[in-house]
Amino acid sequence: MIRKIIQIDEEKCNGCGLCAHACHEGAIGMIDGKAKLLRDDYCDGLGNCLPACPTGAISFVEREAAAYDEQAVLANKKKAAAPHALACGCPGTRSHLIERHGKPAAAPETAVSAKVAAAGRQESMLNQWPVQIKLVPVNAPYFDGADLLVAADCTAYAYADFHADFIRGKITLIGCPKLDDGDYTEKLTQIICENDIRSVTVVRMEVPCCGGIENAVKNALKAAAVKKGGKLVPWQVVTVSTDGKII
């Protein structure tokens, strides 16, 4: 059938991903750093993506296209919201929320668990999985409206109340700029651009190499601000000493 549908000019597209975020039907995706119309039958022709594009790369055309299929869109949304495994196929990388309902279930007592119980057991505050920056998907549903915690992995070991003081109420990403290959900036920029991130807290160690994770977040925030028309997400940096104090 001949109908109105969007067209994306790849030459004008700057890869910000704002159109993909604005398209609630999932018709637009980011491929090789450019926005693409993934399926004609996912595009309802209403154009919510047009005002989101900062470069004017999206326009309407009338052409032969499959009819809008609402049932296919709903099925795709349901699939996207479900826990999924990454390409490596490891079950431990499935992205999902962790619901907290009171105290954790009782486990067989060991010498260690008995000491923990005697001291007063604390529940984990982690809200999602995975947590490693390299493994977390860019468009996970739990990013929408999230307060983001980006932490050097050593901080959780050095600072005793890390869960209660930092993880509580946040979506957590961890990494080590010294040991991980590559830079986190591009991945973090995508996460901030393509989701409604409310704030970012960086927790790093005092050691110089931890400056890499702080710089990656700062660069990502700046890049995302440019792509979002100058809007900078609120952020803060907390530094932990090697003896476990906030400095």
ROFI-49517 format. One line per 3 residues: number of its first residue (from 1); their letters; for each residue x, y, z of N, C-alpha, C. Coordinates in nm, 4 decimals. Atoms other than C-alpha are relative to their C-alpha. Example, Ala and Ser with C-alpha at 12.3 -4.5 7.8 and 13.67 -1.06 7.14 Angstrom:
1> as> 0.0890 -0.1190 0.0000 1.2300 -0.4500 0.7800 0.0900 0.1200 0.0000 | -0.0820 -0.1190 -0.0060 1.3670 -0.1060 0.7140 -0.0770 0.1090 0.0730
This chain:
1> mir> 0.0834 -0.1192 0.0000 0.0000 0.0000 0.0000 0.0878 0.1255 0.0000 | -0.0689 -0.1280 -0.0020 0.1036 0.3631 -0.0537 -0.0432 0.0751 0.1261 | 0.0341 -0.0738 -0.1219 0.1222 0.5491 0.2772 0.1152 0.0890 0.0431
4> kii> -0.1006 -0.0903 -0.0533 0.3099 0.8182 0.4687 0.0885 -0.0748 0.0999 | -0.0950 0.0703 -0.0854 0.6246 0.6907 0.6386 0.1271 0.0840 0.0098 | -0.1194 -0.0826 -0.0169 0.9493 0.8353 0.7690 0.1117 -0.0426 -0.0933
7> qid> -0.1219 0.0253 0.0763 1.2719 0.8628 0.5739 0.1163 0.0659 0.0741 | -0.1154 -0.0502 -0.0754 1.6162 0.9082 0.7365 0.1159 0.0265 -0.0944 | -0.1158 -0.0385 0.0806 1.8970 1.0959 0.5636 0.1265 -0.0319 0.0793
10> eek> -0.1184 0.0435 -0.0740 2.2134 0.9161 0.6777 0.1114 0.1038 -0.0017 | -0.1038 -0.1026 0.0065 2.4336 1.2062 0.5672 -0.0196 0.1045 0.1094 | 0.0296 -0.0990 -0.1028 2.2577 1.4399 0.8112 -0.0002 -0.0602 0.1405
13> cng> 0.0098 0.0660 -0.1310 2.2280 1.1833 1.0941 0.1337 0.0083 0.0733 | -0.1238 -0.0093 -0.0796 2.4807 1.2486 1.3728 0.0144 -0.1143 0.1001 | -0.0111 0.1178 -0.0858 2.4127 0.9217 1.5552 -0.0359 0.0214 0.1449
16> cgl> 0.0302 -0.0290 -0.1410 2.2722 1.0798 1.8727 -0.0977 -0.0998 0.0616 | 0.0945 0.0997 -0.0508 1.9960 0.8172 1.9046 -0.1274 0.0567 0.0592 | 0.1192 -0.0600 -0.0602 1.7300 1.0655 2.0188 -0.1274 -0.0427 -0.0719
19> cah> 0.1183 0.0436 0.0749 1.4923 0.9588 1.7419 -0.0415 -0.1408 0.0406 | 0.0300 0.1376 -0.0420 1.5208 0.5928 1.8445 -0.0669 -0.0012 0.1364 | 0.0609 -0.0090 -0.1322 1.4366 0.6906 2.2020 -0.1421 0.0552 -0.0091
22> ach> 0.1326 -0.0619 0.0148 1.1401 0.9015 2.0846 -0.1007 -0.0916 -0.0670 | 0.0904 0.0915 0.0717 0.9977 0.6203 1.8695 -0.0473 -0.1103 0.0944 | 0.0521 0.0963 -0.0971 0.7773 0.4273 2.1111 -0.0361 -0.1341 -0.0647
25> ega> 0.0364 0.1235 0.0699 0.6987 0.1669 1.8452 0.1217 -0.0878 -0.0309 | -0.1203 0.0775 0.0276 1.0616 0.0549 1.8063 0.0327 -0.0122 -0.1473 | -0.0243 0.0063 0.1440 1.0672 0.1314 1.4340 0.1409 0.0449 -0.0365
28> igm> -0.1329 -0.0539 0.0289 1.4038 0.3104 1.4555 0.1025 -0.0642 0.0920 | -0.1095 0.0549 -0.0786 1.7292 0.1548 1.5707 0.1309 0.0627 -0.0435 | -0.1319 -0.0534 0.0315 2.0947 0.2542 1.5782 0.0879 -0.1132 -0.0527
31> idg> -0.0844 0.1011 0.0638 2.3140 0.0552 1.3372 0.1242 0.0686 -0.0547 | -0.1276 -0.0587 0.0435 2.6820 0.1362 1.2838 0.0023 0.1511 0.0210 | -0.0045 -0.1407 -0.0352 2.6311 0.4718 1.4535 -0.0977 0.0896 -0.0738
34> kak> 0.0994 -0.0771 0.0745 2.3407 0.5803 1.2304 -0.1401 -0.0522 0.0299 | 0.1392 0.0399 -0.0198 1.9634 0.5794 1.2773 -0.0525 -0.0696 -0.1248 | 0.0562 0.0757 0.1119 1.7817 0.3257 1.0605 -0.1473 -0.0301 0.0272
37> llr> 0.1370 0.0486 -0.0101 1.4154 0.2499 0.9940 0.0069 -0.1527 -0.0101 | -0.0211 0.1442 -0.0068 1.4154 -0.1150 1.1025 -0.1077 -0.0776 -0.0744 | 0.1114 0.0701 0.0650 1.0695 -0.2196 0.9824 -0.1093 0.1003 -0.0344
40> ddy> 0.1079 -0.0900 0.0420 0.8039 -0.0376 0.7823 -0.1253 -0.0185 0.0848 | 0.1262 0.0255 -0.0702 0.5216 -0.2078 0.9722 0.0038 0.0412 0.1466 | -0.0081 -0.0549 -0.1350 0.6511 -0.0686 1.3034 -0.0232 0.1517 0.0013
43> cdg> 0.0137 -0.1462 0.0091 0.6230 0.2939 1.1811 -0.1469 0.0370 -0.0174 | 0.1409 -0.0381 0.0076 0.2805 0.4441 1.2545 -0.0237 0.1262 -0.0822 | 0.0143 -0.1173 0.0842 0.3507 0.7535 1.0440 -0.0409 0.1260 0.0737
46> lgn> 0.0402 -0.1175 -0.0778 0.2740 0.9959 1.3298 0.1153 0.0981 0.0203 | -0.1145 -0.0888 0.0002 0.6266 1.1347 1.3399 0.0457 0.0519 0.1343 | -0.0534 -0.0439 -0.1295 0.7109 1.1529 1.7115 0.1512 0.0198 -0.0047
49> clp> -0.1454 -0.0080 0.0112 1.0715 1.1138 1.6008 0.0477 0.1302 -0.0634 | -0.0440 -0.1183 0.0753 1.0787 1.4288 1.3830 0.0510 0.1126 0.0894 | -0.0501 -0.1112 -0.0827 1.1026 1.6959 1.6558 0.1182 -0.0380 0.0877
52> acp> -0.1128 0.0438 -0.0839 1.3574 1.4840 1.8466 0.1333 0.0109 -0.0733 | -0.1239 -0.0006 0.0784 1.6108 1.4978 1.5621 0.0600 0.1402 -0.0043 | -0.0612 -0.1335 -0.0035 1.8553 1.7884 1.6113 0.0582 0.0456 -0.1329
55> tga> -0.0651 -0.0354 0.1261 1.9892 1.7782 1.2536 -0.0957 0.0042 -0.1183 | 0.0968 0.0000 0.1099 1.6681 1.7534 1.0497 0.0194 -0.1150 -0.0965 | -0.0288 0.1145 0.0876 1.7668 1.4119 0.9162 -0.1246 -0.0819 -0.0335
58> isf> 0.1201 0.0810 0.0195 1.4105 1.2729 0.9351 -0.1085 0.0823 -0.0686 | 0.1096 -0.0653 0.0706 1.1286 1.3610 0.6977 -0.1058 -0.1038 -0.0350 | 0.1053 0.0894 0.0450 0.8018 1.2132 0.5721 0.0079 -0.0175 -0.1515
61> ver> 0.0173 0.0263 0.1428 0.7645 1.0487 0.2317 -0.1239 -0.0876 -0.0163 | 0.1084 0.0931 0.0329 0.4769 0.8667 0.0649 0.0556 -0.1019 -0.0979 | -0.0542 0.1075 0.0842 0.5809 0.5321 -0.0768 -0.0700 -0.1304 0.0308
64> eaa> 0.0508 0.1340 -0.0251 0.4925 0.1667 -0.1003 0.0606 -0.0528 0.1297 | -0.0484 0.0485 -0.1295 0.5162 0.0282 0.2528 -0.1044 -0.0910 0.0621 | 0.0928 0.0881 -0.0722 0.3665 -0.2434 0.4694 -0.0837 0.0827 0.0965
67> ayd> 0.0892 -0.0703 -0.0923 0.0706 -0.1331 0.6804 0.0537 -0.0079 0.1425 | -0.0393 0.0006 -0.1408 0.1326 -0.0380 1.0424 -0.0649 -0.1185 0.0709 | 0.0477 0.1218 -0.0663 0.1007 -0.3577 1.2514 0.0129 0.0175 0.1516
70> eqa> -0.0035 -0.0267 -0.1431 0.0086 -0.2710 1.6106 0.0311 -0.1255 0.0808 | -0.0237 0.1243 -0.0736 0.0105 -0.6344 1.7243 0.1473 -0.0402 -0.0056 | -0.1425 0.0306 0.0120 0.3642 -0.6839 1.5924 0.0819 0.0932 0.0885
73> vla> -0.0689 -0.0973 -0.0853 0.4741 -0.3670 1.7736 -0.0116 -0.0405 0.1463 | 0.0206 0.0396 -0.1387 0.3209 -0.4845 2.1020 0.0804 -0.1257 0.0344 | -0.0762 0.1231 -0.0223 0.4816 -0.8270 2.0650 0.1492 0.0305 0.0123
76> nkk> -0.1412 -0.0379 -0.0056 0.8202 -0.6651 2.0014 0.0333 0.0714 0.1306 | -0.0210 -0.0679 -0.1278 0.7829 -0.4407 2.3086 0.0073 -0.1003 0.1140 | 0.0011 0.1028 -0.1041 0.7014 -0.7428 2.5230 0.1305 -0.0789 -0.0008
79> kaa> -0.1255 0.0739 0.0125 1.0058 -0.9259 2.3916 0.1172 0.0824 0.0510 | -0.1099 -0.0872 -0.0417 1.2328 -0.6251 2.4504 0.0034 0.0194 0.1503 | 0.0069 -0.0224 -0.1441 1.1104 -0.5856 2.8092 0.0367 -0.1241 0.0803
82> aph> -0.0284 0.1251 -0.0707 1.1739 -0.9508 2.8960 0.1500 -0.0141 0.0234 | -0.1422 0.0267 -0.0213 1.5074 -1.0648 3.0474 0.0599 -0.0681 -0.1217 | -0.0612 0.0581 0.1179 1.7475 -1.1502 2.7673 0.1486 -0.0217 0.0221
85> ala> -0.1432 0.0295 -0.0081 2.0931 -1.2957 2.7189 0.0737 0.0758 -0.1082 | -0.0826 -0.0633 0.1006 2.3734 -1.1213 2.5346 0.0503 -0.1063 -0.0969 | -0.0398 0.0899 0.1080 2.5353 -1.2711 2.2267 0.0867 -0.1153 0.0478
88> cgc> -0.0888 0.1063 -0.0465 2.7804 -1.4752 2.4312 -0.0784 -0.1199 0.0511 | 0.0839 0.1102 -0.0429 2.4890 -1.6867 2.5548 0.0145 -0.0377 0.1455 | -0.0193 0.0324 -0.1411 2.6024 -1.6841 2.9175 -0.1232 0.0397 0.0800
91> pgt> 0.1191 -0.0351 -0.0774 2.2943 -1.7024 3.1468 0.0257 0.1096 0.1029 | -0.0321 -0.1008 -0.0996 2.4757 -1.4809 3.3968 -0.0008 0.1417 -0.0514 | 0.0017 -0.1346 0.0561 2.4593 -1.1851 3.1555 -0.1412 0.0470 -0.0324
94> rsh> 0.1372 -0.0411 0.0307 2.0778 -1.1759 3.1255 -0.0356 0.1276 0.0750 | 0.0340 -0.1287 -0.0599 1.9567 -0.8218 3.1871 -0.1356 -0.0074 0.0673 | 0.1281 0.0012 -0.0697 1.6861 -0.7920 3.4516 0.0051 0.0853 0.1259
97> lie> 0.0146 -0.0703 -0.1264 1.5584 -0.5932 3.7466 0.0012 -0.0995 0.1149 | 0.0020 0.0835 -0.1195 1.5990 -0.7305 4.0976 -0.0984 0.0618 0.0980 | 0.1004 -0.0516 -0.0920 1.2920 -0.6867 4.3161 0.0371 -0.0358 0.1433
100> rhg> -0.0330 0.0198 -0.1404 1.3472 -0.6444 4.6875 -0.1275 -0.0023 0.0820 | 0.1185 0.0122 -0.0853 1.0784 -0.7667 4.9264 0.0445 -0.0403 0.1405 | -0.0392 0.0306 -0.1376 1.2002 -0.7395 5.2837 0.1343 -0.0679 0.0069
103> kpa> -0.1281 0.0645 -0.0237 1.4809 -0.9557 5.4144 0.0213 -0.1155 -0.0959 | -0.0285 0.1126 0.0873 1.6563 -1.2141 5.1966 -0.0380 -0.1312 0.0669 | 0.0399 0.1306 -0.0519 1.5523 -1.5767 5.2310 0.1107 -0.0612 0.0845
106> aap> -0.0978 0.0625 -0.0888 1.7217 -1.7793 5.5030 0.0843 -0.1016 -0.0769 | -0.0913 0.0947 0.0632 2.0235 -1.9850 5.3972 0.0610 -0.0874 0.1082 | -0.0638 0.0855 -0.1000 2.2000 -2.2757 5.5671 0.1100 0.0754 0.0728
109> eta> -0.0961 -0.0763 -0.0794 2.4104 -2.1380 5.8508 0.1389 -0.0600 -0.0107 | -0.1412 0.0381 -0.0023 2.7872 -2.1478 5.8243 0.0671 0.0834 0.1083 | -0.0718 -0.0784 -0.1005 3.0545 -2.0123 6.0570 0.0006 0.1476 -0.0370
112> vsa> -0.0014 -0.1390 0.0448 3.0736 -1.6980 5.8434 -0.1383 0.0620 0.0138 | 0.1349 -0.0566 -0.0044 2.6941 -1.6522 5.8153 -0.0467 0.0216 0.1434 | 0.0375 -0.0171 -0.1399 2.6569 -1.6980 6.1913 0.0564 0.1306 0.0550
115> kva> -0.0606 -0.1248 -0.0443 2.8972 -1.4110 6.2530 -0.0730 0.1201 -0.0594 | 0.0732 -0.1082 0.0674 2.7128 -1.1954 5.9974 -0.1340 0.0220 0.0681 | 0.1303 -0.0102 -0.0643 2.3794 -1.2727 6.1615 0.0113 0.0638 0.1380
118> aag> -0.0195 -0.0551 -0.1345 2.5139 -1.1916 6.5040 0.0255 0.1502 -0.0054 | -0.0306 -0.1416 0.0144 2.6347 -0.8555 6.3765 -0.1183 0.0793 -0.0559 | 0.1140 -0.0663 0.0618 2.2993 -0.7809 6.2100 0.0141 -0.0023 -0.1508
121> rqe> -0.0168 0.0204 0.1439 2.2600 -0.8956 5.8504 -0.0590 0.1153 -0.0802 | 0.0470 -0.1050 0.0883 2.2260 -0.6299 5.5788 -0.0372 -0.0591 -0.1353 | 0.0451 0.0479 0.1302 2.0328 -0.6910 5.2594 0.0724 0.0740 -0.1118
124> sml> -0.0575 -0.0645 0.1169 2.1884 -0.6231 4.9209 -0.0950 0.1066 -0.0533 | 0.0785 -0.1088 0.0567 2.0694 -0.2972 4.7627 0.0064 0.0019 -0.1525 | -0.0160 0.0021 0.1453 2.1575 -0.3952 4.4045 -0.1364 -0.0155 -0.0675
127> nqw> 0.1321 -0.0045 0.0627 1.8627 -0.3216 4.1753 -0.0082 -0.0639 -0.1375 | 0.0049 0.0552 0.1359 1.9634 -0.4752 3.8416 0.1221 -0.0859 -0.0267 | -0.1121 0.0805 0.0471 2.1892 -0.7186 3.6602 -0.0008 0.0025 -0.1514
130> pvq> -0.1361 -0.0029 -0.0531 2.4414 -0.7104 3.4935 0.0386 0.1394 0.0483 | -0.0488 -0.1277 -0.0507 2.6480 -0.4341 3.6519 0.1281 0.0461 -0.0701 | -0.1249 -0.0372 0.0669 2.9723 -0.4409 3.4505 -0.0311 0.0878 -0.1212
133> ikl> 0.0273 -0.0941 0.1082 2.9842 -0.1464 3.2079 0.0066 -0.0681 -0.1361 | -0.0170 0.0670 0.1289 3.1021 -0.3705 2.9244 -0.1173 -0.0928 -0.0334 | 0.1054 0.0984 0.0229 2.8096 -0.6124 2.9697 -0.1407 0.0581 -0.0034
136> vpv> 0.1347 -0.0530 -0.0123 2.5129 -0.3879 3.0443 -0.0512 0.0460 -0.1369 | 0.0554 -0.0477 0.1270 2.2797 -0.3254 2.7455 -0.0272 0.1499 0.0053 | 0.0180 -0.1450 0.0053 2.2405 0.0350 2.6311 -0.1440 0.0402 0.0284
139> nap> 0.1408 -0.0394 -0.0073 1.8605 0.0365 2.6189 -0.0823 -0.0815 0.0989 | 0.0758 0.0756 -0.0999 1.7624 -0.1645 2.9276 -0.1119 0.0862 0.0587 | 0.1131 -0.0776 -0.0522 1.4175 -0.0577 3.0610 0.0293 0.0685 0.1328
142> yfd> -0.0250 -0.0583 -0.1314 1.5602 0.0112 3.4071 0.0792 0.1311 -0.0058 | -0.0705 -0.1275 0.0114 1.7600 0.3085 3.2717 -0.0943 0.1202 -0.0034 | 0.0922 -0.1123 0.0123 1.4482 0.5216 3.2150 -0.0322 0.0591 0.1373
145> gad> 0.0255 -0.0677 -0.1262 1.4204 0.7767 3.4964 0.0966 -0.0389 0.1097 | -0.0927 0.0542 -0.0991 1.7262 0.6274 3.6675 0.0969 0.1043 0.0528 | -0.1166 -0.0650 -0.0578 1.9747 0.7820 3.9061 0.1139 -0.0994 -0.0150
148> llv> -0.1053 0.0934 0.0399 2.2950 0.6274 3.7751 0.1210 0.0098 0.0933 | -0.1229 0.0091 -0.0773 2.5880 0.5124 3.9883 0.1067 -0.0647 -0.0877 | -0.1124 0.0554 0.0754 2.9160 0.4632 3.7996 0.1183 -0.0078 0.0956
151> aad> -0.0979 0.0188 -0.1069 3.1748 0.3148 4.0342 0.1192 -0.0830 -0.0452 | -0.1179 0.0850 0.0147 3.5281 0.1845 4.0215 -0.0221 -0.1238 0.0864 | 0.0385 0.1230 -0.0695 3.4986 -0.1799 4.1245 0.0651 -0.0149 0.1380
154> cta> -0.0656 0.0111 -0.1306 3.7443 -0.1453 4.4150 -0.0755 0.0731 0.1113 | 0.0646 -0.0818 -0.1019 3.5221 0.1072 4.5927 -0.0918 -0.0814 0.0900 | 0.0931 0.0809 -0.0790 3.2723 -0.1545 4.7043 0.0728 -0.0825 0.1053
157> yay> -0.0799 0.0749 -0.0978 3.5519 -0.3420 4.8839 0.0623 0.0931 0.1036 | -0.0667 -0.0926 -0.0913 3.7172 -0.0375 5.0363 -0.0969 0.0682 0.0955 | 0.0952 -0.0766 -0.0807 3.4033 0.1380 5.1631 -0.1076 -0.0932 0.0555
160> adf> 0.0830 0.1035 -0.0640 3.2082 -0.0747 5.4125 -0.1491 0.0167 -0.0262 | 0.1440 -0.0226 0.0159 2.8638 0.0873 5.3695 -0.0356 0.0368 -0.1432 | 0.0180 -0.0355 0.1403 2.8771 0.0987 4.9908 -0.1438 -0.0210 -0.0468
163> had> 0.1378 0.0276 0.0434 2.5344 -0.0620 4.9381 -0.0970 0.1045 0.0544 | 0.0952 -0.0913 -0.0633 2.3484 0.1567 5.1849 0.0209 0.1446 -0.0427 | -0.0290 -0.1404 0.0276 2.5234 0.4830 5.0981 0.0013 0.0356 -0.1479
166> fir> -0.0126 -0.0327 0.1420 2.5635 0.4511 4.7210 -0.0934 -0.0787 -0.0916 | 0.0808 0.0816 0.0912 2.3789 0.1592 4.5571 -0.1500 0.0201 0.0226 | 0.1423 -0.0133 -0.0328 2.0460 0.2153 4.7353 -0.0692 0.1011 -0.0933
169> gki> 0.0811 -0.0865 0.0851 1.7929 0.3571 4.4879 0.0615 0.0367 -0.1339 | -0.0669 -0.0345 0.1253 2.0362 0.3690 4.1957 0.0161 -0.1212 -0.0907 | -0.0406 0.1032 0.0947 2.1162 0.1714 3.8833 0.1518 0.0040 -0.0062
172> tli> -0.1444 0.0054 -0.0248 2.4759 0.0553 3.9250 0.0784 -0.0525 -0.1195 | -0.0945 0.0455 0.1020 2.7551 0.0289 3.6682 0.1402 0.0035 0.0607 | -0.1353 0.0046 -0.0548 3.1059 -0.0786 3.7636 0.1022 -0.0301 -0.1088
175> gcp> -0.1066 0.0298 0.0940 3.4380 -0.0984 3.5869 0.1346 0.0352 0.0599 | -0.1358 -0.0353 -0.0410 3.8134 -0.0675 3.6183 0.0735 0.0498 -0.1240 | -0.0643 -0.0551 0.1196 3.9780 0.1683 3.3663 0.1419 -0.0513 -0.0226
178> kld> -0.1362 0.0516 0.0144 4.3183 0.0136 3.4337 0.0018 -0.1414 -0.0581 | 0.0007 0.1408 0.0410 4.2187 -0.3486 3.3709 -0.0869 -0.0286 -0.1222 | 0.0882 0.0227 0.1145 3.9369 -0.3218 3.1141 0.0607 0.0594 -0.1264
181> dgd> -0.0474 -0.0521 0.1284 4.0274 -0.2809 2.7479 -0.0933 0.1107 -0.0489 | 0.0805 -0.1049 0.0603 3.9105 0.0363 2.5771 -0.0457 0.1051 0.0992 | 0.0493 -0.1132 -0.0775 3.7375 0.3486 2.7006 -0.1508 -0.0162 0.0184
184> yte> 0.1433 0.0108 -0.0278 3.3930 0.3660 2.8630 -0.0818 0.1144 -0.0593 | 0.0704 -0.1221 0.0383 3.3061 0.7054 2.7143 -0.1118 -0.0250 -0.0999 | 0.1005 0.0213 0.1043 3.1220 0.5844 2.4046 -0.1226 -0.0729 0.0543
187> klt> 0.1113 0.0775 -0.0558 2.9100 0.3296 2.5940 -0.0835 0.0871 0.0947 | 0.0715 -0.0853 -0.0948 2.8219 0.5774 2.8684 -0.0751 0.1116 -0.0718 | 0.0681 -0.1030 0.0784 2.7366 0.8459 2.6115 -0.1298 -0.0556 -0.0581
190> qii> 0.1198 0.0638 0.0555 2.4922 0.6052 2.4453 -0.1065 -0.0169 0.1070 | 0.0959 0.0228 -0.1081 2.3306 0.5181 2.7776 -0.0674 0.1308 0.0405 | 0.0549 -0.1285 -0.0424 2.2859 0.8840 2.8731 -0.0871 0.0616 -0.1093
193> cen> 0.0753 -0.0576 0.1115 2.1650 0.9889 2.5267 -0.1321 -0.0718 -0.0245 | 0.1141 0.0784 0.0426 1.9194 0.7069 2.4692 -0.0967 -0.0339 0.1131 | 0.0873 0.0265 -0.1135 1.7613 0.6981 2.8158 -0.0206 0.1281 0.0804
196> dir> 0.0300 -0.1170 -0.0835 1.6071 0.9427 3.0613 0.0749 -0.0140 0.1330 | -0.0829 0.0076 -0.1204 1.8938 0.9529 3.3137 -0.0187 0.1280 0.0809 | 0.0279 -0.1178 -0.0829 1.8099 1.1862 3.6044 0.1263 0.0587 0.0615
199> svt> -0.1231 -0.0481 -0.0617 2.1527 1.2081 3.7683 0.1067 -0.1083 -0.0107 | -0.1119 0.0950 0.0028 2.4966 1.0464 3.7716 0.0896 0.0270 0.1208 | -0.0963 -0.0070 -0.1100 2.7110 0.9742 4.0776 0.1193 -0.0878 -0.0351
202> vvr> -0.1228 0.0747 0.0251 3.0719 0.8686 4.0215 0.0668 -0.0270 0.1341 | -0.0757 0.0344 -0.1204 3.2475 0.6818 4.3031 0.1305 -0.0656 -0.0458 | -0.1313 0.0463 0.0432 3.6205 0.6312 4.2521 0.0946 -0.0108 0.1183
205> mev> -0.1051 0.0057 -0.1003 3.9295 0.5433 4.4514 0.0928 0.1206 -0.0166 | -0.0913 -0.1137 0.0046 4.1948 0.8040 4.5337 0.1191 -0.0234 -0.0925 | -0.1170 0.0321 0.0824 4.4538 0.6247 4.3174 -0.0132 0.0638 -0.1387
208> pcc> 0.0041 -0.0731 0.1265 4.5483 0.8027 3.9902 -0.0714 -0.0733 -0.1130 | 0.0604 0.0722 0.1120 4.4318 0.5251 3.7569 -0.1524 0.0082 0.0002 | 0.1453 -0.0122 -0.0089 4.0752 0.5735 3.8833 -0.0506 0.1272 -0.0676
211> ggi> 0.0404 -0.1184 0.0734 4.0789 0.9106 3.7100 -0.0605 -0.0347 -0.1346 | 0.0537 0.0418 0.1295 3.9969 0.7160 3.3940 -0.1508 -0.0141 0.0007 | 0.1447 0.0189 -0.0050 3.6456 0.6307 3.5089 -0.0704 0.1348 0.0204
214> ena> 0.0565 -0.1342 -0.0185 3.5811 0.9886 3.6256 0.0012 0.0769 -0.1314 | -0.0101 -0.0714 0.1273 3.7039 1.1317 3.2943 -0.0963 -0.0551 -0.1041 | 0.0933 0.0606 0.0951 3.4952 0.8838 3.0942 -0.1410 0.0515 0.0235
217> vkn> 0.1340 -0.0497 -0.0318 3.1801 0.9943 3.2758 -0.0128 0.1470 -0.0379 | 0.0049 -0.1422 0.0337 3.2623 1.3648 3.2376 -0.0091 0.0202 -0.1511 | 0.0025 -0.0123 0.1457 3.3313 1.3228 2.8658 -0.1331 -0.0466 -0.0576
220> alk> 0.1300 0.0500 0.0464 3.0137 1.1204 2.8205 -0.1109 0.1012 0.0275 | 0.1004 -0.1005 -0.0347 2.8065 1.3838 2.9984 0.0071 0.1202 -0.0938 | -0.0170 -0.1123 0.0914 2.9524 1.6593 2.7806 -0.0498 -0.0354 -0.1400
223> aaa> 0.0424 0.0421 0.1336 2.8962 1.4629 2.4591 -0.1517 -0.0139 -0.0072 | 0.1458 0.0165 -0.0036 2.5404 1.3766 2.5615 -0.0694 0.1352 0.0053 | 0.0590 -0.1340 -0.0091 2.4709 1.7409 2.6480 -0.0044 0.0665 -0.1367
226> vkk> -0.0031 -0.0558 0.1356 2.5762 1.8459 2.2978 -0.1100 -0.0611 -0.0851 | 0.1006 0.0689 0.0811 2.3499 1.5843 2.1412 -0.1418 0.0276 0.0475 | 0.1324 -0.0295 -0.0540 2.0610 1.6794 2.3687 -0.0291 0.1498 0.0057
229> ggk> 0.0275 -0.1426 0.0077 2.0783 2.0491 2.2883 0.0481 0.0808 0.1186 | -0.0589 -0.0763 -0.1087 2.2929 2.1598 2.5813 -0.0451 -0.0381 0.1387 | 0.0490 0.0401 -0.1318 2.1066 1.9860 2.8641 0.0997 -0.0940 0.0668
232> lvp> -0.0989 0.0801 -0.0721 2.3643 1.8567 3.1142 -0.0667 -0.0715 0.1174 | 0.0549 0.0789 -0.1098 2.2607 1.5756 3.3476 0.0748 0.0338 0.1290 | -0.0684 -0.0285 -0.1273 2.3349 1.6620 3.7154 0.0921 -0.1156 0.0396
235> wqv> -0.0951 0.1048 -0.0336 2.6416 1.4767 3.8423 0.0863 0.0428 0.1183 | -0.0916 -0.0250 -0.1108 2.8813 1.4457 4.1345 0.1045 -0.1102 0.0042 | -0.1077 0.0978 -0.0138 3.2083 1.2673 4.2131 0.0316 -0.0173 0.1483
238> vtv> -0.0391 0.0314 -0.1366 3.2864 1.0934 4.5436 0.1282 -0.0832 -0.0068 | -0.1283 0.0696 0.0011 3.6437 0.9792 4.6163 0.0196 -0.0752 0.1316 | -0.0215 0.0861 -0.1173 3.7234 0.6909 4.8545 0.1492 -0.0257 0.0157
241> std> -0.1409 0.0267 -0.0261 4.0634 0.6511 5.0177 0.0246 -0.1506 0.0081 | -0.0322 0.1421 -0.0041 4.2460 0.3180 5.0211 -0.0278 -0.0631 0.1349 | 0.0367 0.0548 -0.1309 4.1659 0.2824 5.3905 -0.1497 0.0138 0.0276
244> gki> 0.1457 0.0079 -0.0108 3.7929 0.3152 5.3228 -0.0719 0.1234 0.0503 | 0.0657 -0.1240 -0.0427 3.7163 0.6796 5.4015 -0.0335 0.0858 -0.1217 | 0.0348 -0.0959 0.1044 3.5408 0.9402 5.1888 0.0854 0.1249 0.0184
247> i> -0.0893 -0.1159 -0.0115 3.7817 1.2236 5.1116 -0.0428 0.1106 -0.0962
